[in-house]
Amino acid sequence: MCVRLRKEWRGLVQGARSLDAQTATVLTLYGVFVVLHYKVGGRGFFLTHVAPESSTLHSWIWWFGTQAVTGFVLPVLVLLVVFRQHPAAIGLGGGDWKFALVALALYLPVVAAGTWVLSDGSEFQEVYPHYRAAATDWNLFLIYHAAFLLYWVGWEYLWRGFLLFGTARTLGLHAILVQAVPFALLHLQKPAVELILSLLGGIALGALVWRCRAFWIAVPIHAAQMLALDVWCSLRVRTGVSGTGPEALLALIRAVGGG
């Protein structure tokens, strides 16, 4: 029995030594960072343990800010300090910024049209904006989305920076798929259409970031999606306009303009 145990132990040690330390660490810690954000960064935690007298808006800002810490600050420190990676090697360089800007310019009209169609569904109007008061107050809407940028930096770097570039040297192009799957699974509570799009979008964003060699392009792309969807849903809630054709858009414009 002792001989068998020693043999198994040696096999375990040899297997552990064969692992790439950075890849193993990244594949372990990304899950830790997600759990940490949901437990400590949650709005319920903030309103219960941090600032019970605060407003709902403050709890959203807490959620966004803690995502920036758990998704960007901590992962960057792991790669830069622990594994001594160069910033450009982990997606923090300028990359091919010209290509990134062209991709962004081509994508914005697509996302504006796509979110216009999605916003016609009640399942989206009932969910977006997540901070419901923003749907009827433009001042709150602007504050909410300004703070939302912190969230996008942390959210995008966790998947399209830490997980993508942190495993790239061992997984190669497969890292694009590896980062897309858990990203999509975190959309399980979203409307079915959004869940499917999250998987496809996660793969597409991963491929784009890989091509650009910098994660920054993912931030305005994802932020633009949410901003456009929130704007359309808010306008529909305010005006009661439904439909996706040109006549519906004209009716919405007239309603907003008071005409």
C-alpha positions, -999 to +999 in steps of 0.1 A: +000+000+000+028+024+009+046+017-023+014+024-043+009+057-024+045+068-031+040+060-067+008+080-070+024+109-051+054+110-075+030+109-104+010+138-089+042+159-083+055+152-118+022+162-133+021+194-113+057+203-123+047+198-160+021+226-157+028+261-169+027+281-137+012+312-153-015+294-172-024+273-141-026+304-119-047+323-144-072+294-149-075+292-111-076+329-102-101+341-128-128+320-110-116+334-076-119+369-089-155+363-102-166+349-069-149+377-050-167+403-070-201+386-066-196+382-029-179+414-018-188+436-048-225+428-047-249+456-043-266+437-014-233+434+004-228+472+000-262+481+013-260+456+042-223+458+053-207+489+038-233+518+036-268+507+047-281+543+044-268+548+008-290+550-023-295+524-049-273+544-073-244+542-049-248+504-047-245+503-085-213+525-084-199+501-058-207+471-081-189+489-110-159+499-090-153+465-074-154+450-109-126+473-119-106+461-089-113+424-092-113+423-130-085+447-138-063+459-109-058+425-093-053+405-126-028+431-139-008+429-106-007+391-109+007+392-144+030+422-140+044+416-105+042+379-100+050+367-135+069+398-146+051+401-179+056+431-202+024+453-204+022+448-242+023+410-237-008+410-215-029+432-237-021+466-222-002+480-251-015+502-279-016+472-303-029+478-338-050+508-328-057+518-363-074+485-371-092+487-338-107+521-346-118+509-380-135+479-364-152+501-339-165+525-366-179+496-386-195+481-355-213+511-341-240+513-368-246+475-364-250+477-326-273+508-329-296+489-353-294+456-335-302+470-301-331+490-316-347+457-327-339+440-293-354+469-274-388+463-288-392+432-267-408+435-232-382+411-218-355+437-226-375+468-215-382+452-182-345+446-176-327+476-191-314+499-178-306+477-148-309+507-126-345+514-132-346+550-121-322+558-150-350+550-175-369+581-166-342+605-154-314+615-179-292+630-151-292+596-133-288+579-167-256+599-174-241+593-139-250+556-141-233+551-175-202+572-166-197+549-136-204+519-159-172+525-177-153+513-146-172+481-149-164+476-185-126+480-179-127+453-153-151+430-170-133+431-204-098+428-190-108+397-169-118+378-200-101+395-230-069+404-211-062+382-181-078+349-193-069+355-230-034+367-229-026+350-196-031+315-212-021+324-248+015+311-245+003+276-238-032+275-254-025+296-284-056+304-304-077+281-282-075+308-256-101+326-276-126+298-270-115+292-234-123+328-224-156+329-242-174+300-225-173+311-188-181+346-201-213+333-217-222+312-187-224+343-166-253+354-189-275+325-179-300+347-162-303+370-192-329+368-220-323+338-243-313+359-272-287+377-252-274+345-238-268+331-273-253+364-285-230+365-255-213+333-266-209+344-302-199+379-291-174+365-266-157+346-293-158+375-317-145+400-291-117+375-282-107+372-318-107+409-323-086+416-292-062+388-303-059+404-337-054+439-322-030+426-295-047+449-270-078+445-248-088+482-249-109+479-281-133+456-262-143+483-237-159+508-261-175+480-281-192+465-250-200+498-235-216+510-267-238+479-267-251+486-233-254+523-238-274+519-270-297+492-255-303+514-224-311+544-245-336+526-268-353+509-239-355+541-219-370+560-248-395+532-254-405+532-217-409+570-218-428+572-250-446+539-253-435+535-289-433+499-302-422+484-334-389+482-353-396+498-387-388+533-399-423+545-389-417+534-353-383+553-352-400+584-366-428+581-340-402+578-313-383+609-326-415+629-328-425+618-292-392+628-278-392+661-296-427+668-285-440+669-321 
